[in-house]
């Protein structure tokens, strides 16, 4: 009886040792898949694609599929820490939507990447309750003006994000103070973009920007030809960015360009000249014919006079 019990114990430990050895050998035979690091721009693009997916409602399976082997990419983890520390948290921009998605990523669950993402997103959201300094107000305002030539959607999205850091009333109060400092040294570029802000968004803030921008331009001397060209380019960018018809200067330029293209098409295909060129050619031919007729009549008069002198 005891021998049977002993034999069973020996068999049990032999099987246990065999399973342990097999498992160890199996793990040892697996070679880790190499992960090629990306550039900072590549990691940012990869992470923003992930954030877009979170915004579209990705679940854990989709998140893990997107991450793939990079869930263990130490370079990606290092980049994410630097991205949060040096880019997001150093900027006064709220990045509210991005912060919300970064927190959501951790709730879905994806290991260390989700934890780091949540930490950064939480800090961004907590900062929204902190008052802005004048330097931060100005930094955000100049960032907004830089987006004006790119059209309504880009500028409006940024303006809506700015309101997570301060209310519209607070922005207007700061802008009035900022406008007083600008009166001492008016800046044409800044004033032009402040006026352009009114073309994109309505409200007390854009009205105040329009008033200050107009006052600044009135203090400046008349623009040079180069300034007119540059201003026209800014205005055209605002119009086109908002899906509006081209402004007058752009329309005239477009019509002239169209006429040149029509002429090139006619001539390039061996056809008669286009209508404008044909009319010009006909007028030139009529002038030449009139000149030849006049010269012929003059020559006839001279010949007749010479003949009369000969008879005499």
CORWOMO-V567419 format. One record per backbone hydrogen bond with DSSP energy under -1.0 kcal/mol. NH is the residue of the N-H (numbers start at 1). CO is the residue of the C=O. If there is no record, write none. Layout:
# CORWOMO-V567419
nh = {NH | NH}
co = {CO | CO}
This chain:
# CORWOMO-V567419
nh = {5 | 6 | 7 | 8 | 9 | 10 | 11 | 12 | 13 | 14 | 15 | 16 | 17 | 18 | 19 | 20 | 21 | 22 | 23 | 24 | 25 | 26 | 27 | 28 | 29 | 43 | 44 | 45 | 46 | 47 | 48 | 49 | 50 | 51 | 52 | 53 | 54 | 55 | 56 | 57 | 58 | 63 | 64 | 65 | 66 | 67 | 68 | 70 | 71 | 72 | 73 | 77 | 78 | 79 | 80 | 81 | 82 | 83 | 84 | 85 | 86 | 87 | 88 | 89 | 99 | 100 | 101 | 102 | 103 | 104 | 105 | 107 | 108 | 109 | 115 | 116 | 117 | 118 | 119 | 120 | 121 | 122 | 123 | 124 | 125 | 126 | 127 | 129 | 130 | 137 | 138 | 139 | 140 | 141 | 142 | 143 | 144 | 145 | 146 | 147 | 150 | 151 | 155 | 156 | 157 | 158 | 159 | 160 | 161 | 162 | 163 | 164 | 165 | 166 | 171 | 172 | 173 | 174 | 175 | 176 | 177 | 178 | 179 | 180 | 181 | 182 | 183 | 191 | 192 | 193 | 194 | 195 | 196 | 197 | 198 | 200 | 201 | 207 | 208 | 209 | 210 | 211 | 212 | 213 | 214 | 215 | 216 | 217 | 218 | 228 | 229 | 230 | 231 | 232 | 233 | 234 | 235 | 236 | 237 | 238 | 239 | 240 | 241 | 242 | 243 | 244 | 251 | 252 | 253 | 254 | 255 | 256 | 257 | 258 | 259 | 260 | 261 | 262 | 263 | 264 | 265 | 266 | 267 | 268 | 269 | 270 | 271 | 278 | 279 | 280 | 281 | 282 | 283 | 284 | 285 | 286 | 287 | 288 | 289 | 290 | 291 | 292 | 293 | 294 | 295 | 296 | 297 | 298 | 299 | 300 | 301 | 302 | 303 | 304 | 305 | 306 | 307 | 308 | 309 | 310 | 311 | 312}
co = {1 | 2 | 3 | 4 | 5 | 6 | 7 | 8 | 9 | 10 | 11 | 12 | 13 | 14 | 15 | 16 | 17 | 18 | 19 | 20 | 21 | 22 | 23 | 24 | 25 | 39 | 40 | 41 | 42 | 43 | 44 | 45 | 46 | 47 | 48 | 49 | 50 | 51 | 52 | 54 | 53 | 59 | 60 | 61 | 62 | 63 | 64 | 67 | 68 | 69 | 70 | 73 | 74 | 75 | 76 | 77 | 78 | 79 | 80 | 81 | 82 | 83 | 83 | 84 | 95 | 96 | 97 | 98 | 99 | 100 | 101 | 103 | 104 | 105 | 111 | 112 | 113 | 114 | 115 | 116 | 117 | 118 | 119 | 120 | 121 | 122 | 123 | 126 | 127 | 133 | 134 | 135 | 136 | 137 | 138 | 139 | 140 | 141 | 142 | 144 | 147 | 148 | 151 | 152 | 153 | 154 | 155 | 156 | 157 | 158 | 159 | 161 | 162 | 162 | 167 | 168 | 169 | 170 | 171 | 172 | 173 | 174 | 175 | 176 | 177 | 178 | 179 | 187 | 188 | 189 | 190 | 191 | 192 | 193 | 195 | 197 | 197 | 203 | 204 | 205 | 206 | 207 | 208 | 209 | 210 | 211 | 212 | 213 | 214 | 224 | 225 | 226 | 227 | 228 | 229 | 230 | 231 | 232 | 233 | 234 | 235 | 236 | 237 | 238 | 240 | 239 | 247 | 248 | 249 | 250 | 251 | 252 | 253 | 254 | 255 | 256 | 257 | 258 | 259 | 260 | 261 | 262 | 263 | 264 | 265 | 267 | 266 | 274 | 275 | 276 | 277 | 278 | 279 | 280 | 281 | 282 | 283 | 284 | 285 | 286 | 287 | 288 | 289 | 290 | 291 | 292 | 293 | 294 | 295 | 296 | 297 | 298 | 299 | 300 | 301 | 302 | 303 | 304 | 305 | 306 | 307 | 308}
